Amino acid sequence: MALVGEPDLLLLDEPINGLDPQGIAEVRNTLLELNKKKDITIIISSHILEELSKVATNFGFINHGELVKELSHDELDTACNEHIQLKMPNPDRALPILDKFITISIYTVLMMITAMSATMLGSQLFFGYVSLAGMSQGIIFLLIQILLHMGYGMFVLLLYHITRSSVATMLSGILIAAGILQFVDAILLAVFEHLKSAVGFSILNYTTSGNVGVLPLSGEETVYMRAGTVAVCAILLLNILSSIIIQKRDL
């Protein structure tokens, strides 16, 4: 009925509400055809943004009866695809960092799965049973440990890019993994006496290798949150630093 007089303007309120997928497609094709062949301007009121994005060219957002924003299709796409973009003068030089990070990630996951499987096998062989109690807590612990190990792997990679020495990098990595940070922790507490007043302060809580050793299996949520934050921040920061360094080096 609305199209009998061949109007220049067509107002529709939720035209696809309650329709099945085939009906929605038919309405969509009809609206596009009316706009293209008969040059009819169509205003649609709807909350189904996904479907509107397939037919509309301009969008208006109404809040409590007031038009608060108008966007073109391209502007809406841009607004819905917000992201962080890191630009580098030589992006090809950053690819080796990404390749190594992927390799470290795969190795870490395989290593953790192998260690868990070996632990379960050993429990079965020596004690005659395997306990899976607290499975959800164990999965969270395992995921955070994987992130921490990935962060530590990126730290070792950064050391290599700084020193350009496999031997120095290997020795540094071994010393840190062996617990040399505990000595650094003791020295800090001895030199900076005000740190002693900070209850529970330890440099181990703010490093990936330190959290690997101190993270308890049945830890509190705040402990897991701290370790996870340290791991994610380390992965991001160390990847960026390695990429920056390699930009200024000859490959």
Secondary structure, DSSP 8 states (H G I E B T S, - for coil): -TTTT--SEEEEESTTTT--HHHHHHHHHHHHHHHHHS--EEEEE-S-HHHHTTT-SEEEEEETTEEEEEEEHHHHHHHTT-------S-HHHHHHHHHHHHHHHHHHHHHHHHHHHHHHHHHHHHHS----TTHHHHHHHHHHHHHHHHHHHHHHHHHHHHH--HHHHHHHHHHHHHTHHHHHHHHHHHH-GGGGGSTT--GGGGSHHHHHHH--TT--HHHHHHHHHHHHHHHHHHHHHHHHHHHTS--
